[in-house]
Amino acid sequence: MQIRSRPCRIYGEAHAEYLLLQMTGEHELQSMDSEVAAIAQSAHHFLFAAIPVESWNDALSPWEAPAVWGTQGFGGNAMDTLRFLIEQVIPTLKRQFHLPENVKIILGGYSLAGLFALWASTQTDLFYGVAAASPSVWFPGWMEFEQQHLIQAQHIYLSLGDKEERTKNAVMAAVGDNIRTLHSRLAERGADCTLEWNSGGHFKDADLRTAKAFRWVMEEHA
């Protein structure tokens, strides 16, 4: 389905209780069917939209930052992406698929899309839950930002691969400590949250890890 010239992939059903949104890169679209099949093991009725981004590093980063690996830095265009979700994607899907006015919206994603979901939830209380699988919480300045701008979703799933913090890249090696700290902050504030450790590094089973994240947010709070 085209939403403002973006080819979004839609799965699930109309009149659903949950609306699941995931920002995706080219690299994820080939495993999207298996991800949605894994989400569908849940008993809940959902509509799922995979929304492509043109430049992953730019569209999903909350502010500009220099390259951490390779040569491509981060453009800091997350606010434009969030605006597109709120002003175009959500109203279009609600209308097209006759979703209830109070549909529970869960924003999720993997890696930088997971960080985007956490950040988006500091900007608006629109999201019922955040499904952040292996989120890039190593992103420069994120932990300080989150102390000043609290995550407003009440249901937050965090996960990480148990080998992810074992990297020679000094910036990314902070991911383990940062996610533990974020999890305890959220728990102290009374949010309903979990931190799950998966076996392996960052690139293992991204589709299934993301599916598990969405499923947890739907399952826990039925």
C-alpha positions as CSV (number, residue, x, y, z in Angstrom):
1,M,0.0,0.0,0.0
2,Q,1.4,3.4,-1.0
3,I,1.3,6.0,1.8
4,R,2.6,9.3,0.4
5,S,4.6,7.5,-2.3
6,R,6.2,5.0,0.2
7,P,5.5,1.4,-0.5
8,C,4.4,0.1,3.0
9,R,3.7,-3.6,3.5
10,I,0.6,-4.4,5.5
11,Y,-0.2,-7.6,7.2
12,G,-3.0,-8.7,9.6
13,E,-6.6,-7.7,9.8
14,A,-9.0,-4.8,9.9
15,H,-10.8,-3.8,13.1
16,A,-7.7,-5.0,15.0
17,E,-7.1,-4.4,18.7
18,Y,-3.4,-3.6,18.1
19,L,-1.6,-1.6,15.4
20,L,2.0,-2.6,15.1
21,L,4.4,-0.2,13.3
22,Q,8.0,-1.0,12.3
23,M,10.4,1.2,10.4
24,T,12.4,-1.0,8.1
25,G,15.4,-0.9,5.8
26,E,15.8,-2.8,2.5
27,H,17.8,-5.4,4.4
28,E,14.9,-6.4,6.5
29,L,12.1,-6.7,4.0
30,Q,13.2,-10.1,2.8
31,S,12.6,-11.6,6.3
32,M,9.4,-9.7,7.0
33,D,7.1,-12.6,6.1
34,S,8.8,-14.9,8.7
35,E,8.7,-12.1,11.3
36,V,5.0,-11.6,10.9
37,A,4.3,-15.3,10.9
38,A,6.1,-15.4,14.3
39,I,4.1,-12.5,15.6
40,A,0.9,-14.2,14.5
41,Q,1.5,-17.0,17.0
42,S,0.0,-14.5,19.4
43,A,-3.8,-14.9,20.0
44,H,-4.3,-11.1,19.6
45,H,-5.8,-9.4,16.5
46,F,-3.3,-7.0,15.0
47,L,-2.6,-5.0,11.9
48,F,1.1,-4.7,11.1
49,A,2.7,-2.1,8.9
50,A,6.3,-2.3,7.7
51,I,7.3,1.3,6.7
52,P,10.4,1.6,4.6
53,V,13.0,4.4,5.2
54,E,15.2,5.6,2.5
55,S,18.4,6.3,4.5
56,W,18.5,4.2,7.6
57,N,21.2,6.1,9.4
58,D,19.6,9.5,8.7
59,A,15.9,8.7,9.0
60,L,16.1,6.9,12.4
61,S,18.7,8.9,14.3
62,P,17.4,11.5,16.7
63,W,20.2,14.0,16.2
64,E,23.4,14.2,14.1
65,A,26.4,12.1,15.1
66,P,29.6,11.1,13.4
67,A,30.2,7.7,11.8
68,V,30.7,4.9,14.4
69,W,31.7,2.3,11.9
70,G,32.5,2.7,8.2
71,T,32.2,6.3,6.8
72,Q,28.5,7.0,7.0
73,G,27.5,9.4,9.8
74,F,23.9,10.0,11.2
75,G,21.8,12.8,9.8
76,G,19.4,13.2,12.8
77,N,16.1,13.2,10.8
78,A,14.0,11.1,13.3
79,M,11.6,14.0,13.9
80,D,10.6,14.0,10.2
81,T,10.1,10.3,10.4
82,L,7.9,10.5,13.5
83,R,5.9,13.3,12.0
84,F,5.3,11.2,8.9
85,L,4.0,8.4,11.2
86,I,1.7,10.6,13.2
87,E,0.4,12.8,10.3
88,Q,0.2,10.3,7.5
89,V,0.7,6.6,8.3
90,I,-1.5,6.2,11.5
91,P,-4.5,8.2,10.2
92,T,-4.4,6.4,6.8
93,L,-4.2,2.9,8.4
94,K,-7.0,3.8,10.9
95,R,-9.2,4.9,8.1
96,Q,-8.4,2.2,5.6
97,F,-8.7,-0.7,8.0
98,H,-11.5,0.6,10.2
99,L,-9.3,0.5,13.4
100,P,-11.0,1.5,16.6
101,E,-10.3,5.1,17.7
102,N,-8.5,3.8,20.8
103,V,-6.4,1.1,19.0
104,K,-3.3,0.2,21.0
105,I,-0.3,1.4,18.9
106,I,3.0,-0.4,19.4
107,L,6.1,1.0,17.7
108,G,8.9,-1.4,17.3
109,G,12.0,-2.2,15.4
110,Y,15.5,-3.7,15.4
111,S,18.8,-1.9,15.9
112,L,18.6,1.8,15.0
113,A,14.8,1.3,14.4
114,G,14.6,0.1,18.0
115,L,16.3,3.2,19.3
116,F,14.0,5.3,17.1
117,A,11.0,3.6,18.8
118,L,12.4,4.4,22.3
119,W,13.2,8.0,21.3
120,A,9.7,8.5,19.6
121,S,8.1,7.5,22.9
122,T,9.9,10.4,24.6
123,Q,8.3,12.8,22.2
124,T,4.6,11.7,22.4
125,D,2.3,9.6,24.6
126,L,0.7,8.1,21.5
127,F,2.3,4.7,21.8
128,Y,0.9,2.0,24.1
129,G,4.1,0.1,23.9
130,V,7.6,0.0,22.5
131,A,9.1,-3.2,21.1
132,A,12.9,-2.5,21.0
133,A,14.9,-5.5,19.8
134,S,18.7,-5.0,20.1
135,P,18.1,-1.2,20.1
136,S,21.2,1.0,19.4
137,V,21.3,2.5,22.9
138,W,25.0,3.0,22.4
139,F,24.0,6.0,20.3
140,P,26.0,9.1,21.4
141,G,24.1,11.2,23.9
142,W,21.1,8.9,24.1
143,M,21.4,7.9,27.8
144,E,21.7,11.6,28.9
145,F,18.8,12.6,26.7
146,E,16.6,9.9,28.1
147,Q,17.2,11.1,31.7
148,Q,15.8,14.5,30.6
149,H,13.0,13.3,28.3
150,L,11.3,10.3,29.8
151,I,9.9,7.4,27.8
152,Q,6.1,7.7,28.0
153,A,5.0,4.3,26.8
154,Q,3.9,2.0,29.7
155,H,4.9,-1.3,28.2
156,I,8.5,-1.6,27.0
157,Y,10.4,-4.6,25.7
158,L,14.2,-4.4,25.5
159,S,16.5,-7.2,24.3
160,L,20.1,-7.6,23.4
161,G,22.3,-10.4,22.0
162,D,24.7,-11.7,24.7
163,K,27.7,-11.1,22.4
164,E,26.8,-7.6,21.3
165,E,28.8,-5.8,24.0
166,R,31.9,-7.8,23.2
167,T,33.1,-5.6,20.4
168,K,36.3,-3.7,19.8
169,N,34.3,-0.7,18.8
170,A,34.5,1.5,21.9
171,V,31.2,3.4,21.2
172,M,29.2,0.3,20.5
173,A,30.7,-1.7,23.4
174,A,28.6,0.5,25.8
175,V,25.4,-1.1,24.5
176,G,25.3,-3.7,27.3
177,D,25.8,-1.3,30.3
178,N,23.4,1.2,28.7
179,I,20.6,-1.3,28.2
180,R,20.9,-2.6,31.8
181,T,20.8,1.0,33.1
182,L,17.8,1.9,30.9
183,H,16.0,-1.2,32.1
184,S,16.5,-0.4,35.8
185,R,15.5,3.3,35.2
186,L,12.3,2.2,33.6
187,A,11.6,-0.3,36.4
188,E,12.2,2.3,39.0
189,R,9.7,4.6,37.3
190,G,7.1,1.8,37.5
191,A,6.9,1.0,33.8
192,D,6.0,-2.5,32.8
193,C,9.2,-3.5,31.1
194,T,11.5,-6.5,30.5
195,L,15.0,-7.0,29.3
196,E,15.6,-10.3,27.5
197,W,19.0,-11.6,26.5
198,N,19.3,-13.6,23.3
199,S,22.2,-15.8,22.4
200,G,24.5,-14.5,19.7
201,G,25.7,-11.3,18.2
202,H,23.8,-8.4,16.6
203,F,22.9,-9.9,13.3
204,K,21.5,-13.2,14.5
205,D,17.7,-13.9,14.1
206,A,16.7,-10.2,13.8
207,D,13.3,-11.1,12.4
208,L,12.5,-13.6,15.2
209,R,13.9,-11.3,17.9
210,T,11.7,-8.4,16.7
211,A,8.7,-10.7,16.5
212,K,9.3,-11.7,20.1
213,A,9.4,-8.1,21.1
214,F,6.0,-7.3,19.5
215,R,4.5,-10.4,20.9
216,W,5.6,-9.6,24.5
217,V,4.0,-6.2,24.4
218,M,0.7,-7.7,23.2
219,E,0.8,-10.7,25.5
220,E,1.8,-9.3,28.8
221,H,-1.1,-6.9,29.2
222,A,-4.1,-8.6,27.8
